């Protein structure tokens, strides 16, 4: 299982929002999630308006790979906050 590989195929794209990758101050940012996959019709999102939130899995395609830190660090490099590993961020 350690060498298992799987492919993730996008079913939607985010339209709008930000053009620069930044960590903070996302309040008030509005976007549209456009479902591009023809398998999903309007019925696919029926009832979503009754949910409190959505969990969206996305790829940070604009992130500079040299800015990735796989070890433990303080969030936003703030020394007042505890260090946690990448899976804690």
Backbone as JSON, one array per atom type, in Angstrom:
{
  "sequence": "XXXXXXXXXXXXXXXXXXXXXXXXXXXXXXXXXXXXXXXXXXXXXXXXXXXXXXXXXXXXXXXXXXXXXXXXXXXXXXXXXXXXXXXXX",
  "N": [[0.81, -1.2, 0.0], [2.1, 1.19, 0.43], [3.12, 2.24, -1.91], [0.95, 2.98, -3.31], [-0.87, 4.73, -5.76], [-3.05, 7.31, -6.71], [-5.35, 9.04, -8.78], [-6.58, 12.31, -8.87], [-9.3, 13.91, -10.13], [-10.45, 16.99, -11.15], [-13.72, 18.26, -10.47], [-14.81, 20.67, -10.43], [-14.21, 24.25, -10.56], [-12.78, 27.11, -8.98], [-13.94, 30.34, -9.32], [-13.02, 33.66, -9.51], [-12.33, 35.58, -6.53], [-9.16, 35.52, -5.29], [-6.05, 36.51, -6.8], [-3.5, 36.29, -5.98], [-1.59, 34.11, -3.93], [-2.22, 34.05, -0.58], [-1.99, 33.83, 3.01], [-3.69, 34.91, 4.98], [-6.55, 36.9, 6.06], [-9.03, 36.31, 4.69], [-11.67, 36.82, 5.02], [-14.7, 38.05, 3.73], [-13.99, 37.56, 1.13], [-15.26, 36.66, -1.93], [-16.33, 34.04, -4.02], [-17.07, 31.91, -6.81], [-18.01, 28.58, -7.14], [-17.67, 26.66, -9.77], [-19.18, 23.99, -11.17], [-17.85, 21.77, -13.34], [-18.07, 19.27, -14.39], [-19.91, 17.18, -16.45], [-21.41, 15.1, -15.39], [-22.74, 15.93, -13.16], [-25.72, 17.41, -12.27], [-28.2, 20.03, -11.75], [-29.61, 18.86, -9.7], [-27.64, 17.7, -8.19], [-26.71, 19.54, -6.34], [-28.87, 20.09, -4.86], [-30.51, 21.13, -1.96], [-28.23, 22.02, -0.64], [-28.26, 24.61, 0.34], [-29.29, 24.44, 2.87], [-27.3, 23.62, 4.52], [-24.73, 24.36, 6.93], [-22.11, 24.81, 6.19], [-19.57, 24.06, 3.71], [-17.22, 21.54, 2.79], [-14.43, 21.87, 1.0], [-12.17, 20.4, -1.15], [-9.1, 21.28, -2.34], [-6.46, 22.29, -4.58], [-3.44, 23.9, -4.05], [-2.39, 25.51, -6.39], [-1.03, 27.84, -7.03], [0.91, 28.24, -5.16], [4.23, 28.84, -4.18], [6.62, 26.41, -4.5], [8.99, 26.5, -2.98], [8.21, 27.68, -0.7], [7.01, 25.87, 0.89], [6.8, 24.09, 3.93], [7.64, 21.25, 5.47], [8.18, 20.29, 7.98], [7.86, 20.86, 11.56], [6.44, 23.94, 12.58], [5.61, 27.27, 13.68], [2.36, 28.55, 13.21], [1.91, 30.87, 10.62], [4.42, 31.73, 11.1], [4.58, 32.78, 13.65], [6.08, 33.21, 16.65], [4.8, 33.12, 19.11], [2.88, 31.23, 18.98], [2.3, 27.69, 19.21], [4.58, 25.24, 17.84], [3.67, 23.15, 15.18], [3.36, 20.23, 13.12], [3.23, 19.81, 9.5], [0.81, 18.5, 8.94], [-0.79, 19.44, 10.9], [-1.39, 21.94, 10.26]],
  "CA": [[0.0, 0.0, 0.0], [2.92, 2.39, 0.52], [3.36, 2.77, -3.24], [-0.33, 3.19, -3.98], [-1.03, 6.02, -6.42], [-4.38, 7.53, -7.23], [-5.49, 10.28, -9.54], [-7.7, 13.17, -8.5], [-9.76, 14.65, -11.3], [-11.33, 18.06, -10.68], [-15.1, 18.31, -10.96], [-15.23, 22.07, -10.38], [-13.14, 25.24, -10.46], [-13.13, 28.33, -8.27], [-13.91, 31.51, -10.19], [-13.0, 34.88, -8.71], [-11.56, 35.5, -5.29], [-7.84, 36.14, -5.26], [-5.09, 36.12, -7.82], [-2.23, 36.06, -5.28], [-1.74, 33.19, -2.79], [-1.91, 34.64, 0.73], [-2.48, 32.99, 4.11], [-4.6, 35.55, 5.91], [-7.55, 37.91, 5.69], [-9.93, 35.79, 3.66], [-13.05, 37.26, 5.28], [-15.25, 38.92, 2.71], [-13.62, 37.11, -0.22], [-16.37, 35.93, -2.54], [-15.99, 33.29, -5.22], [-18.08, 30.99, -7.34], [-17.49, 27.25, -7.44], [-18.36, 26.26, -10.99], [-19.08, 22.56, -11.41], [-17.55, 21.6, -14.76], [-18.25, 17.87, -14.79], [-21.28, 16.99, -16.94], [-22.15, 14.08, -14.62], [-23.46, 16.57, -12.07], [-26.79, 18.31, -12.71], [-28.69, 20.89, -10.66], [-30.03, 18.0, -8.59], [-26.46, 17.36, -7.38], [-26.52, 20.52, -5.27], [-30.16, 20.32, -4.21], [-30.5, 21.09, -0.5], [-27.01, 22.57, -0.04], [-28.53, 25.87, 1.03], [-29.68, 24.15, 4.24], [-26.11, 23.25, 5.28], [-24.03, 25.5, 7.53], [-20.83, 25.02, 5.52], [-19.12, 23.03, 2.78], [-15.81, 21.22, 2.86], [-13.94, 21.86, -0.37], [-10.8, 19.94, -1.29], [-8.54, 22.02, -3.45], [-5.01, 22.23, -4.79], [-2.81, 25.22, -4.01], [-1.56, 25.51, -7.6], [-0.26, 29.08, -7.13], [1.89, 28.3, -4.09], [5.64, 28.66, -4.54], [7.1, 25.18, -3.84], [10.06, 26.79, -2.02], [7.56, 28.22, 0.5], [6.42, 24.76, 1.63], [7.56, 23.64, 5.1], [7.08, 19.95, 5.83], [8.44, 20.02, 9.38], [7.07, 21.62, 12.53], [6.67, 25.39, 12.64], [4.49, 28.04, 14.22], [1.49, 29.07, 12.15], [2.24, 32.23, 10.18], [5.75, 32.0, 11.68], [4.4, 33.56, 14.88], [6.71, 32.45, 17.73], [3.91, 33.02, 20.26], [2.02, 30.08, 18.77], [3.08, 26.44, 19.28], [4.97, 24.61, 16.6], [2.99, 21.91, 14.81], [3.79, 19.72, 11.83], [2.46, 20.21, 8.34], [-0.55, 17.96, 8.98], [-1.55, 20.21, 11.89], [-1.74, 23.25, 9.68]],
  "C": [[0.86, 1.26, 0.0], [3.15, 3.02, -0.84], [2.07, 3.02, -4.01], [-0.4, 4.61, -4.54], [-2.47, 6.14, -6.87], [-4.45, 8.9, -7.87], [-6.72, 11.02, -9.04], [-8.06, 14.0, -9.72], [-10.71, 15.74, -10.81], [-12.72, 17.95, -11.28], [-15.6, 19.75, -11.0], [-14.0, 22.96, -10.32], [-13.66, 26.46, -9.71], [-12.93, 29.5, -9.21], [-13.96, 32.75, -9.3], [-12.14, 34.71, -7.48], [-10.26, 36.24, -5.39], [-6.96, 35.66, -6.4], [-3.73, 35.83, -7.21], [-2.47, 35.1, -4.13], [-1.3, 33.87, -1.49], [-2.57, 33.79, 1.81], [-3.64, 33.61, 4.88], [-5.64, 36.44, 5.23], [-8.43, 37.48, 4.53], [-11.37, 36.2, 3.89], [-13.51, 38.23, 4.22], [-14.87, 38.54, 1.29], [-14.77, 36.27, -0.77], [-15.89, 35.26, -3.83], [-17.2, 32.49, -5.67], [-17.38, 29.65, -7.56], [-18.31, 26.74, -8.61], [-18.11, 24.78, -11.24], [-18.98, 22.35, -12.92], [-17.87, 20.2, -15.28], [-19.7, 17.63, -15.22], [-22.08, 15.91, -16.2], [-23.04, 14.71, -13.56], [-24.46, 17.6, -12.61], [-27.19, 19.21, -11.54], [-29.14, 20.07, -9.46], [-28.86, 17.65, -7.67], [-26.26, 18.31, -6.21], [-27.83, 20.83, -4.54], [-30.02, 20.17, -2.7], [-29.25, 21.66, 0.15], [-27.26, 23.86, 0.73], [-28.95, 25.66, 2.48], [-28.48, 23.79, 5.13], [-25.41, 24.5, 5.81], [-22.71, 25.8, 6.81], [-20.56, 23.86, 4.55], [-17.66, 22.74, 3.06], [-15.34, 21.01, 1.42], [-12.49, 21.4, -0.35], [-10.23, 20.63, -2.52], [-7.03, 21.91, -3.48], [-4.48, 23.65, -4.83], [-1.86, 25.36, -5.2], [-0.74, 26.79, -7.77], [0.84, 29.19, -6.09], [3.3, 28.04, -4.63], [6.15, 27.43, -3.8], [8.21, 25.44, -2.82], [9.5, 27.35, -0.72], [6.92, 27.11, 1.34], [7.35, 24.32, 2.74], [6.93, 22.35, 5.6], [7.29, 19.6, 7.3], [7.52, 20.84, 10.28], [7.46, 23.09, 12.47], [5.45, 26.04, 13.26], [3.66, 28.57, 13.05], [1.84, 30.53, 11.89], [3.58, 32.7, 10.74], [5.68, 32.9, 12.91], [4.97, 32.76, 16.05], [5.84, 32.32, 18.98], [2.98, 31.81, 20.15], [2.86, 28.81, 18.76], [3.45, 25.92, 17.89], [4.17, 23.33, 16.38], [3.47, 21.5, 13.42], [2.83, 20.09, 10.72], [1.02, 19.68, 8.37], [-1.4, 18.62, 10.06], [-1.96, 21.57, 11.37], [-2.95, 23.1, 8.81]]
}
